[in-house]
């Protein structure tokens, strides 16, 4: 569940910020609504935030040793041998 929230939150942040602006503006007596919302700017900012978040998640992801060949799970003598990465012989 947290992963889904973190996946969509960066895109929704500009829209949430604009909703807060509308509430505060109405509380202050100004006329603000979604009708005049800058949809293109909100969408563009959401896409930029999403790209930044994806790059950040990729940079912070723990890197495992990728040097080797993947051997998929297989059946040996009636039991399943799990998949593994066999290191290169260099």
ABEGO torsion letter per residue (X at the ends): XAAAAAAAAAAAAAAAAAAAAAAAAAAAGBBBBAAABBAAAAAAAAAAAAAAAAAAAAAABBBBBABEBBBBBBBBGGBBBBBBBBBBBX
